Amino acid sequence: MKNRLSRKAVSLKQSGIRRFFEVASTIEGVISLGVGEPDFETPWRIRDEGIYSLQQGQTFYTANAGMIELRQALVDFVDRHYQLKYDPETEVVVTVGGSEAIDLAMRAIVNPGDEILYTEPNYVSYLPCIELSDGIPVPISLSEENGFKLTAEELLAKITPKTKALVLSYPNNPTGAIMTQEEFEKIAEVVIEKDILVITDEMYSELNYHAGKSVSIAGLKGMKERTIYINGFSKTFSMTGWRLGYAMAPSDIMEQMVKIHQFTVTSASTTSQLAGIEALKNCDSLVAEMRDSYNMRRRYLVNEFKKMAIQLFEPLGAFYIFPNISEFGLTSEEFANELLNREKVAVIPGTAFGDSGEGYIRISYAYSIADLQKAMVRFERFVNALRAEQKQGDKKANRHIESTVGK
């Protein structure tokens, strides 16, 4: 049969994270610092609620948008934490993880030919979701010198009459960058002036190590009516396998998101939803404990890289660091492959997060401190070897030059 495959599907690239993880998983003795998954098990009180719901036979469909009890708990949570106010009846949908929420948002607002701006380096799902919705992806390359923060000037330079929306993600994966309210306000001014939408993915909003809580651009004046807010339970509550996320948006946009959701997913898992209610209502202190642990690991890694004289932007959010490895003259993929083959430490090449990630690697510190310590011993041995090889190469080059001049 001719043309049996969708050209759009065939054109999508495999996730650079998963591709590298699959290679690493075949090598015995590897310390993997690649996948962005908390090493904490889901807190017991959340698991107990899920188990109890099964024991009680609560195994039936919920409303397409999610249980109203969960939607109300979500509204209360974002109001309490980020001063965001939404209607649980018309402005909230519970999704199968945050990635489904991103997909729904794109398909609900994008028409063929619409340009969707997104920052790079950034989460791997944005580009393919834009392409699957027939939008035109327009990356905005961010710089380490500017803390990987989007500026109003960078945004303005990319906006055209075809621009429909901007995708933001702070705290950021993979860089760990955050933005302050003042910085968001400058972005909001441009967004309002140019009359575009914003999709804000705030999956790591509770993992902020800066003084004060995360700020959402959705809470700024004039922004709620043009913003799709996305978050989830995976990182905050260590619930990756439960596949539970959510989106909040103006009712006209939400109506379309729920419509797509009901035809493709029907509803999120009933067990996960009931466990999610417990997480939102009674687990703030457990989240704080996990955040403190991540912060300790963050400080440890930042200090280790400073001792190795590796150029590093200090992350203030999420659970990643994004070291600059350009000094070694290897591409990000070459560096990651060499590190894996020589020292059995798995990290993710920066290019997995877009072309702007070249010259960087992503390391997750959502692993035990013992694993991080072992990995840093291996990492230091590796970079010392690379530097020694560079010096040896420089000496050979100098001898060649001297011999040439002598002739």
C-alpha positions as CSV (number, residue, x, y, z in Angstrom):
1,M,0.0,0.0,0.0
2,K,1.4,3.4,-1.0
3,N,1.6,6.3,1.5
4,R,0.4,4.1,4.4
5,L,2.1,6.4,6.9
6,S,1.4,10.0,7.8
7,R,4.1,12.3,6.5
8,K,3.6,14.5,9.5
9,A,4.2,11.6,11.9
10,V,7.2,10.3,9.9
11,S,8.7,13.8,10.0
12,L,8.7,14.0,13.8
13,K,12.1,13.3,15.4
14,Q,12.3,10.8,18.3
15,S,12.8,12.4,21.7
16,G,16.5,13.0,22.3
17,I,16.0,12.3,26.0
18,R,14.4,8.9,25.4
19,R,16.8,7.9,22.7
20,F,19.8,8.5,24.9
21,F,18.2,6.9,27.9
22,E,17.5,3.7,25.9
23,V,21.2,3.5,24.8
24,A,22.4,4.1,28.4
25,S,20.0,1.4,29.7
26,T,21.8,-1.3,27.8
27,I,25.2,-0.6,29.5
28,E,25.8,-2.3,32.8
29,G,26.9,-0.2,35.8
30,V,25.7,3.1,34.4
31,I,24.9,6.0,36.7
32,S,22.0,7.7,34.9
33,L,21.4,11.4,35.5
34,G,19.3,11.8,32.4
35,V,15.6,11.3,33.1
36,G,13.7,14.1,34.8
37,E,11.9,11.9,37.3
38,P,11.8,12.4,41.1
39,D,13.6,9.6,43.0
40,F,11.0,9.9,45.8
41,E,8.2,7.5,45.8
42,T,4.7,9.0,45.8
43,P,4.0,9.9,49.4
44,W,2.1,7.2,51.3
45,R,-1.0,9.3,52.1
46,I,-1.5,9.8,48.4
47,R,-0.9,6.1,47.6
48,D,-3.3,5.1,50.4
49,E,-6.1,7.3,48.9
50,G,-5.6,5.6,45.5
51,I,-5.6,2.1,47.1
52,Y,-8.7,3.0,49.1
53,S,-10.5,4.2,46.1
54,L,-9.9,0.8,44.4
55,Q,-11.1,-1.1,47.4
56,Q,-14.3,1.0,47.4
57,G,-14.9,0.1,43.7
58,Q,-14.4,3.6,42.5
59,T,-13.4,2.4,39.0
60,F,-15.9,4.2,36.7
61,Y,-15.6,7.1,34.3
62,T,-15.6,10.6,35.6
63,A,-16.8,13.7,33.9
64,N,-14.7,14.5,30.8
65,A,-13.2,17.6,32.3
66,G,-12.4,15.6,35.5
67,M,-14.1,15.1,38.8
68,I,-15.6,18.4,40.0
69,E,-14.1,17.7,43.5
70,L,-10.7,17.6,41.9
71,R,-11.3,20.7,39.8
72,Q,-12.4,22.6,42.9
73,A,-9.3,21.4,44.8
74,L,-7.1,22.6,41.8
75,V,-8.7,26.0,41.8
76,D,-8.2,26.3,45.5
77,F,-4.6,25.2,45.2
78,V,-3.5,27.7,42.5
79,D,-5.4,30.5,44.3
80,R,-3.6,29.6,47.6
81,H,-0.1,29.2,46.0
82,Y,-0.1,31.6,43.0
83,Q,-3.1,33.9,43.5
84,L,-4.8,32.6,40.3
85,K,-8.6,32.5,40.2
86,Y,-10.5,30.2,37.9
87,D,-14.0,28.7,37.6
88,P,-13.9,25.0,38.3
89,E,-17.0,24.4,36.1
90,T,-15.9,26.2,32.9
91,E,-12.1,26.9,33.0
92,V,-10.4,23.7,34.2
93,V,-9.6,20.4,32.6
94,V,-7.9,17.4,34.2
95,T,-5.5,15.7,31.7
96,V,-3.4,12.6,31.3
97,G,-0.2,14.4,32.4
98,G,1.0,17.8,31.5
99,S,2.0,16.8,28.0
100,E,-1.6,16.1,27.0
101,A,-2.5,19.5,28.3
102,I,0.2,21.0,26.0
103,D,-1.2,19.1,23.0
104,L,-4.8,20.2,23.8
105,A,-3.8,23.8,24.1
106,M,-2.1,23.8,20.7
107,R,-4.9,22.0,18.9
108,A,-7.5,24.3,20.5
109,I,-6.0,27.5,19.3
110,V,-3.8,26.9,16.3
111,N,-4.9,27.2,12.7
112,P,-2.7,26.1,9.7
113,G,0.0,28.7,9.2
114,D,-0.2,30.3,12.7
115,E,3.2,31.0,14.1
116,I,3.9,29.8,17.6
117,L,6.9,31.2,19.4
118,Y,8.7,29.1,21.9
119,T,12.0,29.6,23.7
120,E,15.1,27.4,23.3
121,P,16.5,25.4,25.0
122,N,13.2,24.0,26.2
123,Y,11.0,21.0,26.9
124,V,11.0,18.5,24.0
125,S,7.2,18.3,23.5
126,Y,6.6,21.9,22.4
127,L,8.0,21.7,18.9
128,P,6.3,18.4,17.8
129,C,2.9,19.6,19.4
130,I,3.1,22.8,17.3
131,E,3.9,20.7,14.2
132,L,1.1,18.2,14.9
133,S,-1.4,21.1,15.2
134,D,-0.3,22.5,11.8
135,G,1.3,25.5,13.3
136,I,4.7,27.0,12.3
137,P,7.2,26.7,15.1
138,V,9.4,29.8,15.7
139,P,12.2,29.3,18.2
140,I,13.6,32.1,20.3
141,S,17.2,31.3,21.2
142,L,18.0,32.3,24.8
143,S,21.5,33.0,26.1
144,E,23.4,31.8,29.2
145,E,24.7,35.4,29.6
146,N,21.1,36.5,30.2
147,G,20.3,33.7,32.6
148,F,18.3,31.9,29.9
149,K,15.5,34.4,30.5
150,L,13.3,35.8,27.7
151,T,13.5,39.6,27.2
152,A,10.9,41.9,25.8
153,E,13.3,42.8,23.0
154,E,13.9,39.2,22.0
155,L,10.1,38.6,21.9
156,L,9.4,41.7,19.8
157,A,12.0,40.7,17.3
158,K,10.2,37.4,16.6
159,I,6.6,38.6,16.4
160,T,5.0,38.9,13.0
161,P,1.4,39.4,11.8
162,K,1.2,35.6,11.8
163,T,2.1,35.1,15.4
164,K,-0.6,33.4,17.4
165,A,0.9,32.5,20.7
166,L,4.0,32.3,22.9
167,V,5.0,29.2,24.9
168,L,6.7,29.9,28.2
169,S,8.1,27.5,30.8
170,Y,9.5,28.8,34.0
171,P,11.1,27.3,36.2
172,N,12.7,25.9,33.1
173,N,13.5,22.5,31.8
174,P,16.4,22.0,31.0
175,T,18.2,25.2,32.3
176,G,16.7,25.6,35.7
177,A,16.1,29.3,35.0
178,I,13.4,31.3,36.6
179,M,11.8,34.7,35.9
180,T,10.8,37.3,38.4
181,Q,7.5,39.2,38.4
182,E,9.2,42.3,37.0
183,E,10.6,40.3,34.1
184,F,7.3,38.8,33.4
185,E,5.6,42.2,33.4
186,K,7.8,43.3,30.6
187,I,6.9,40.3,28.6
188,A,3.2,40.8,29.4
189,E,3.3,44.4,28.0
190,V,4.5,43.1,24.7
191,V,1.9,40.2,24.7
192,I,-1.0,42.6,25.3
193,E,0.3,45.2,22.9
194,K,0.6,42.6,20.1
195,D,-2.6,40.8,21.1
196,I,-1.2,37.3,21.2
197,L,-1.9,34.3,23.5
198,V,0.4,32.7,26.0
199,I,0.7,29.0,26.9
200,T,2.6,28.9,30.2
201,D,3.9,25.5,31.3
202,E,4.6,25.7,35.1
203,M,5.2,22.0,35.8
204,Y,8.1,22.9,38.1
205,S,6.4,25.9,39.9
206,E,6.8,24.3,43.3
207,L,10.5,23.7,42.8
208,N,11.8,27.2,43.1
209,Y,14.9,27.9,45.3
210,H,14.8,31.7,44.9
211,A,13.6,33.8,47.8
212,G,9.8,33.9,47.5
213,K,7.4,31.7,45.5
214,S,7.1,31.2,41.8
215,V,5.2,33.9,39.9
216,S,2.8,33.0,37.1
217,I,2.4,35.3,34.1
218,A,-1.3,34.3,34.2
219,G,-1.7,36.3,37.4
220,L,-0.6,39.6,35.9
221,K,-3.0,42.3,35.0
222,G,-4.7,41.7,31.6
223,M,-3.1,38.2,31.2
224,K,-5.6,35.7,32.5
225,E,-7.9,36.3,29.5
226,R,-5.1,35.5,27.1
227,T,-3.3,32.7,28.9
228,I,-3.5,28.9,29.0
229,Y,-2.0,27.8,32.4
230,I,-0.6,24.2,32.5
231,N,0.7,22.3,35.5
232,G,0.6,18.8,36.9
233,F,1.3,16.4,39.7
234,S,4.4,14.5,38.3
235,K,7.1,16.8,39.7
236,T,5.4,18.5,42.6
237,F,4.0,15.4,44.2
238,S,6.4,12.8,42.7
239,M,3.5,11.2,40.8
240,T,5.0,10.6,37.4
241,G,3.4,7.2,36.8
242,W,0.0,8.4,37.8
243,R,-0.2,10.5,34.7
244,L,-2.2,13.4,36.0
245,G,-2.0,17.0,34.8
246,Y,-4.3,20.0,34.3
247,A,-4.9,23.1,32.4
248,M,-6.8,26.3,33.1
249,A,-7.9,28.8,30.5
250,P,-10.7,31.2,29.5
251,S,-14.0,29.4,29.0
252,D,-14.1,29.7,25.2
253,I,-10.7,28.1,24.9
254,M,-11.4,25.5,27.6
255,E,-14.6,24.5,25.8
256,Q,-12.5,23.4,22.8
257,M,-9.8,21.8,24.9
258,V,-12.4,19.6,26.7
259,K,-14.1,18.7,23.4
260,I,-10.8,17.4,22.0
261,H,-10.0,15.7,25.3
262,Q,-13.4,13.9,25.4
263,F,-12.9,12.4,21.9
264,T,-9.3,11.3,22.4
265,V,-8.9,10.4,26.1
266,T,-12.4,10.6,27.6
267,S,-11.1,11.3,31.1
268,A,-8.1,10.9,33.2
269,S,-7.7,7.9,35.5
270,T,-10.3,7.9,38.2
271,T,-7.8,6.4,40.7
272,S,-5.3,9.1,39.9
273,Q,-7.9,11.8,40.3
274,L,-9.0,10.7,43.7
275,A,-5.3,10.5,44.8
276,G,-4.8,13.9,43.4
277,I,-7.4,15.4,45.6
278,E,-5.5,14.2,48.7
279,A,-2.2,15.5,47.3
280,L,-3.6,19.0,46.8
281,K,-5.4,19.2,50.1
282,N,-2.9,17.7,52.5
283,C,0.6,17.4,51.2
284,D,2.1,20.9,51.2
285,S,4.5,19.9,54.0
286,L,5.7,16.8,52.1
287,V,6.3,18.9,49.0
288,A,8.4,21.3,51.1
289,E,10.5,18.4,52.3
290,M,11.2,17.2,48.8
291,R,12.0,20.7,47.7
292,D,14.6,21.1,50.5
293,S,16.2,17.8,49.5
294,Y,16.5,18.9,45.8
295,N,17.9,22.2,46.9
296,M,20.6,20.5,48.9
297,R,21.5,18.4,45.9
298,R,21.5,21.5,43.7
299,R,23.9,23.3,45.9
300,Y,26.2,20.2,46.0
301,L,26.4,19.9,42.2
302,V,26.9,23.7,41.7
303,N,29.8,23.6,44.1
304,E,31.3,20.5,42.5
305,F,31.2,22.0,39.0
306,K,32.8,25.2,40.3
307,K,35.6,23.1,41.8
308,M,36.1,21.5,38.4
309,A,36.2,25.0,36.8
310,I,33.3,24.0,34.5
311,Q,31.3,27.1,33.2
312,L,27.9,26.9,34.8
313,F,24.8,29.1,35.0
314,E,23.4,28.6,38.5
315,P,19.9,27.1,38.3
316,L,17.3,28.5,40.7
317,G,14.4,26.2,39.8
318,A,13.3,22.7,38.6
319,F,15.9,19.9,39.3
320,Y,18.3,20.3,36.4
321,I,21.7,21.9,35.8
322,F,22.9,22.8,32.4
323,P,26.7,23.0,32.3
324,N,28.6,24.6,29.4
325,I,31.0,22.0,27.9
326,S,32.0,24.0,24.9
327,E,35.6,24.3,26.1
328,F,36.3,20.7,25.2
329,G,35.7,21.1,21.5
330,L,33.2,18.3,21.4
331,T,29.5,18.6,20.3
332,S,27.0,18.0,23.1
333,E,26.2,14.6,21.7
334,E,29.9,13.7,21.4
335,F,30.6,14.8,24.9
336,A,27.6,12.8,26.3
337,N,28.6,9.7,24.3
338,E,32.2,9.9,25.5
339,L,31.2,10.3,29.1
340,L,28.9,7.3,28.8
341,N,31.4,5.1,27.1
342,R,34.4,6.0,29.2
343,E,32.9,6.6,32.7
344,K,29.4,5.1,32.5
345,V,27.6,8.3,33.4
346,A,24.5,9.1,31.4
347,V,23.5,12.8,30.8
348,I,21.4,14.3,28.1
349,P,23.0,16.3,25.2
350,G,21.8,19.9,25.2
351,T,20.7,19.5,21.6
352,A,17.9,17.3,22.8
353,F,16.2,20.6,23.8
354,G,16.8,22.4,20.5
355,D,19.7,23.6,18.4
356,S,20.3,26.3,21.0
357,G,21.4,23.6,23.5
358,E,24.5,22.9,21.5
359,G,27.6,23.2,23.8
360,Y,25.6,22.1,26.9
361,I,24.5,19.0,28.7
362,R,21.6,18.5,31.0
363,I,22.1,16.8,34.3
364,S,19.1,15.9,36.6
365,Y,19.7,16.0,40.3
366,A,16.4,14.1,41.1
367,Y,18.7,11.3,42.2
368,S,20.1,10.2,45.5
369,I,23.1,12.2,46.9
370,A,25.1,8.9,46.9
371,D,24.6,8.5,43.1
372,L,25.4,12.2,42.5
373,Q,28.6,11.8,44.5
374,K,29.7,8.7,42.6
375,A,28.8,10.4,39.3
376,M,30.9,13.5,40.1
377,V,34.0,11.4,40.9
378,R,33.6,9.9,37.4
379,F,32.8,13.2,35.8
380,E,35.8,14.9,37.2
381,R,38.1,12.1,36.1
382,F,36.6,12.4,32.6
383,V,37.0,16.2,32.2
384,N,40.6,16.0,33.6
385,A,41.4,13.4,31.0
386,L,39.9,15.6,28.3
387,R,41.9,18.6,29.4
388,A,45.1,16.5,29.5
389,E,44.4,15.3,26.0
390,Q,43.8,18.9,24.8
391,K,47.2,19.9,26.3
392,Q,48.9,17.0,24.6
393,G,47.3,18.0,21.4
394,D,48.4,21.6,21.8
395,K,52.0,20.5,22.5
396,K,52.1,18.4,19.3
397,A,50.7,21.3,17.3
398,N,53.3,23.7,18.7
399,R,56.1,21.2,17.9
400,H,54.8,20.9,14.4
401,I,54.7,24.7,14.0
402,E,58.2,25.0,15.4
403,S,59.6,22.3,13.1
404,T,57.9,24.0,10.1
405,V,59.4,27.4,11.0
406,G,62.8,25.8,11.4
407,K,62.8,24.6,7.8
